[in-house]
Amino acid sequence: MIDKTVNNKTAYIKTTIPMPKNMVKFLHNLGLDSKTSKGGYTMAKATIVRALCEALEEIDKKVKIDLRECTTQEDVKQRIIIAIKKYSG
C-alpha cells in the first residue's frame, strides 16, 4: 500500500470491520471514559482502533508478533498477549 499524504497528514482508507456487539460496546464505553476526563469530548471508536493498531506496530517492532501457525482469532489474541508481556517485561 502506498502511503500518500495530503497537507502533511496521512490519507486514510475507510475500511469496515465486522465486530460483535460486545466489542462495539466496549469501544463505545472506552470513548465515553475519555468524555469525563477531557471535558465533554467522546473519543471516536475509529480513533481507538487506530491507536490500538499503532500500539501493535510499536510492539511488533520491538518483539515481533509471531502469527505463524495461528488459525483462529483466539490464537492471534494469545500471540498478541505474549508479545505485550515480552514488550512490557
C-alpha positions in Angstrom: 0.0 0.0 0.0 1.3 3.4 -0.9 1.4 6.0 1.9 0.1 9.2 0.4 -0.1 12.4 2.4 -2.4 15.4 2.0 -1.4 18.7 3.7 1.2 16.8 5.8 -1.5 14.4 7.0 -1.7 10.7 6.2 -4.6 9.9 3.9 -7.0 7.4 5.4 -8.6 4.5 3.7 -12.0 3.6 5.0 -12.5 0.0 6.0 -15.3 -1.9 7.5 -14.5 -4.4 10.3 -17.4 -6.6 11.4 -17.5 -6.9 15.2 -19.9 -8.5 17.7 -22.0 -6.1 19.7 -19.9 -6.6 22.9 -16.8 -5.4 21.2 -18.5 -2.3 19.7 -20.0 -1.6 23.2 -16.5 -1.9 24.8 -15.1 0.6 22.3 -18.0 2.9 22.8 -17.5 2.8 26.6 -13.8 3.5 26.3 -14.7 6.5 24.2 -17.2 7.6 26.9 -14.4 7.3 29.5 -12.5 10.0 27.7 -15.5 12.3 27.8 -15.4 12.5 31.6 -11.6 13.2 31.6 -11.4 15.5 28.6 -14.2 17.9 29.4 -17.1 16.7 27.2 -15.3 15.0 24.2 -16.2 11.4 23.4 -13.3 9.6 21.7 -14.4 8.0 18.4 -14.2 4.3 18.1 -12.1 4.7 14.9 -9.5 6.7 16.9 -9.3 4.0 19.5 -8.9 1.3 16.8 -6.2 3.3 15.0 -4.3 3.8 18.4 -4.5 0.0 19.0 -3.0 -0.6 15.6 -0.2 1.9 16.2 0.5 0.2 19.6 0.7 -3.2 18.0 3.1 -1.8 15.3 5.3 -0.5 18.1 5.2 -3.8 20.0 5.9 -5.7 16.7 9.0 -3.6 16.0 10.5 -4.5 19.4 9.5 -8.1 20.0 7.9 -9.3 16.7 4.3 -10.6 17.0 4.6 -14.1 15.7 1.4 -15.2 14.0 2.8 -18.3 12.2 0.6 -21.3 12.6 -2.3 -19.3 14.0 -5.6 -20.4 12.6 -8.2 -18.7 14.9 -8.9 -15.3 16.4 -8.2 -16.8 19.8 -4.7 -18.0 18.6 -3.9 -14.4 17.4 -5.2 -12.9 20.6 -2.9 -15.2 22.7 0.1 -14.4 20.5 -0.6 -10.7 20.9 -0.8 -11.1 24.7 2.5 -13.0 24.7 4.1 -10.1 22.7 2.7 -7.5 25.1 4.2 -9.4 28.1 7.6 -9.5 26.4 7.4 -5.9 25.4 6.4 -4.8 28.9 8.9 -7.1 30.7 
